[in-house]
Amino acid sequence: MQESAKISHSFGTHDGTFHADEVTACALLLLFKLIEEDKIKRTRDLDELARCEYVCDVGGEYNPGRKLFDHHQLEYQGPLSSAGMILLYLQESGVITAKEHDFFHWSLVMGVDAHDNGLELHGKGVATYSQVISNFTPIHYDVDAKVQNAAFFTALEFAKGHLERLWKRYQYTQSCRQTVVEAMNEYKDCLVFEKSIPWMDIFFEMDGAKHPAKFVIMPADQHWKLRGIPPTLEQKMKVRHPLPKTWAGLLGDDLRHVTGIDGAIFCHKGRFISVWETREDALKALELVL
């Protein structure tokens, strides 16, 4: 690609049909304010691309130092698409940490890379993020460039919103770290939280697989829940200690009759969670279970 004067905060990618990898690469750069939306150019004209600060999924070159991120050329045999290349660039350039890179990789970008490289495995009835992005492309194949570009920016808005929410959730979860650590240090059989927080990821990050706690108690809307803790983060659908079989699927009066607890509301038939009127009710239920 011939060198030319670069337009700061600009982004170039190919025109025509778009895919999840360049849409996500673009959205990541927008998320971290490295490009501006009104400086996004969709073209295969090498002279126009040469004026873009970032070029993704086109151009035939992978060179992070020159901000070129294509994966289609024979010289590149790695597993990344332009999305994974940009994510790695964000880490290597210090925009995000290695831990933050891993979060985005495992929660989204790994699947985008796999899909774009033909490695994605999924079953019937499963719609992946990459498939959802593909559904933004125009239905008819013979539409003009204006329609394709409009569809690209609609898909980009969706992708950017999704990434923003992932990022905010991650930051919020990390902000609860100290609360989770204190509970892990204070409690043995059951972690008790005075407000509803995302605890599970931090719990297992802090070696929760070796922690003896079997349950968590915390507020749930206007009530309180007693929830079983999984053996590991990868086994979220299992619990270390299920709730009693006699509670399974019971509601209101039926659960009150079996437990003798006036504030009984609900126990899931899977015996991993139950809901109670007050904190004290949830603690009483814990006593019965243990």
N, C-alpha and C positions, 0 to 999 in steps of 0.2 A: 504494500500500500504506500503510495507516494506521500511524503511528508508535506504538510501545509500548515498554515497558521491555525491553531486550535481555537475553537470557541469554548470558553470556560463553562463548565457545568453542562456540557452538551452530551448527547447520547445518540449513537447511530446503530441501527439494526436493519435487517433486510425487510423489504416490502413483501407484498403478497400474503399468503396464508401465514398466520403466526402460530407459535407453540408456547407451551407453558414455560419452557426454559428461558427464552429471551424476555417474555413478559415478567417472569419472576426476577430475573437479573435486573431488569429496569426498575421494578418495584423496590428491590433491596437498595438500589442506589438512591431512589427517591426517599425511602424511609430514613436513610442516614444523611440526607440533604447533600449528596455529592453531585446530583444533577438537578435540573429544573424541567418541569413538564413541558413548558413552551419551547424547550430546546431539544426535544426528541425528534429525530429524523429517521424515517423508514425509507430506505433506498438500497440499491446495489451499485450505485454510481461510486466508484472508488475515490474520485476527487471530492465528492460531498462527504463521504465517510472519513476522509483524511482530515477534514476540518472538525470532526467530532472528538471531544476529549476522551470519551469511552466508546468503544465499538464492540458489540456483542453478537455472536452467532452468525457472523458474516466476515468476509475479508481474508479467510484462509490463514490466520496467524494467531497463535496463543503466546502473548508476551505481556505479562502483567506490568512490567516496568514501563511499557509504552501504552498500557491500558487497552490492550487488544485481547479479546476473549472469544476466539472461535475454536470449535472442537471438531470440525468436519474434515480437516485436512489429514492426509495420510501420516504426516509427521507426528500427530497427536494420537496416542493409543491409550490414553488414560480413561478413567470411568466417569469423568465430570462432563456435564453439559455447561452451557454458558452460565446457568444459575449457580452451579457448584463452583465454577471458576470465580465468579464475582464474590460468592460467600468466602472462599479461601482468600481472595484479595483483601476483603474487609478485615479478616484476621491478621494477615501478614502486614498490612499497612497500619495496624494499630487502631482501627476504627472500633473493632469489637475484640473481646478476649477469646482465648481458646475455648473456654467454657461456654461463652455465648455462641461461638461458631458451632459447637457441638449441639447446642439447643436447637438452633435453626436447621442444622443438618438432619438430626434425628426426627424432628417434628414435621419437616416439610421437604427440604431441598434434596435429600437423598432419594426420595421418591420421584421428584422431578427429573433428576439425573437419570435414574433407572428407566423411567418412561421414555425419555427422549432418546436413549441409547438402545431401546428395544428389549430391556431386561425386566420390565415390570411384570409381576405376576399378580393376578387378581381373579376372583371368581365372579360368577353371575350375580347380579344384584348389588355389586359393589361399584360405586362411582368415586374414583380418586380425584384429588385436586387437579391433576393434569387433565383428566377427562372433562372436568367442569370448565376449565379454561378453554379446552378445545371446543366446547359447546358454544362459546362466544363467537366463534368464527361464523361468517355468513353461511346460510344454509345452501344457497345457490353458488355453484362454482364459478360462474361467469360474471360476477359482479365487478364493478370498476374499482379503481384504487381508492376513491373517496369513501366508498362503503367499507372496504377492508380496513382502512385507517380508522374510521369511526368505531368499528368493532374492536380493533386493537386497543383503543383508549378506554372503551367500556370494560374490556377484560383487565386492563391495567388498573383501573379504579378498584375493581373487585380484588385483585391480587394485593394491591397496596393496603386496602382495608383489612384483608385477612392477616397480612404481615404485621400491621400496626397492632391488631388485637393480640396476636401471638406475643409480640414484644412487650406490650403492657402487662399481659398476664404473667409472663416470665419475670418482669421487674417486680410486680406485686408479690409473686411467690417468694422471690429472693428477699424482699423486705420483711417477710415473716420469719426469716431464719432464726433470729435470736429467740423469738417466742417459742418456736419448736424445740430449740436446743435446751432452753430452760425447762420445758415440760419433760423432755427426755431425762434430764438430770434429776428432776424432782419426783417423778412418778415411776412406779415399777410395773404394775399390772395394767394400768389404764392411764393414758394421757388425757388430762382435762384442760380444755381451753375455754376461756371466758367469752370469747367471740369466735364467730365462724371464720376460719382461715384455710388457705390451701396448705395442708401440712404434709401430705404424703411424699411428694418429691424430695422435700428437704429432709424428712425423716430417714429416707433410704440413702440420701446423699451422706448423711451423718452416721452411716453404718447401722441403720435401723434394722437390718436383717439380723443383727446380733442382739438387738435390744429385747428385753423380756416382755414388753407390753403386748397385751392381746387385744385391747380395745381403745377406742377414742370416745370421749364425751365432749360435745360442744353444742352451742346453739344451732338450731335449724329453723329459720324464719322466726315464728313466734313460739317455737317449742324447743326441745332438746333431743339430740339423737345419741344413741349408743351404737357405735359401729365397730365391727370387727376389723382388725388390722391384717392385711395380706402377709403371707410368708416373705415375699419379695415384691419389688416393684413390677417385675415381669409377670407376677401371678395375681394381678389385681382382682380377678374374679373369684379368688379363693380367700379364706380367712384362716388364721391360726387356731381360732377357737369359735366354732359356730354357736349361735344362740340356740336355746333349747328347742327340740323338735316339737314340743307341745305348744310353742309360741308361733310356729310357722304359719304365716298367712292370716293371723288373727287381727281383728279390728275392735276398737272401742270396748264395749261391754264384755265381749268374749275374751279379749286379752286381759281386761281388768279381773275377770273371774278366775282365770288361770294363774295370774301373777299375784293377785291381792293388792295391786298398786292402783290407787284411784286415778292417777294421771296417765294411765296406759292409753295409747292412741293407735299404734300400728306396729306390726312386725312383718317384715318382708318374708315371703315364702322361701326365699333363698337363704334365710337365717344369717344374713350378714349385717343387717341394720334394723334398728327399732326406733320408734319415735315416742316421746313422752312429754307431758305437759310442762314439767319444771326440771331444773337441774337436780333437785332432790329426788324426784321420781326416777330419773336416769341413773342416779347413784344407787338407789334401792334395787333397780333392775340389775345393775352390775353385781351387787352383793348376791343376788339370787343365782346369777350365772356362774360366779366364781365359787 
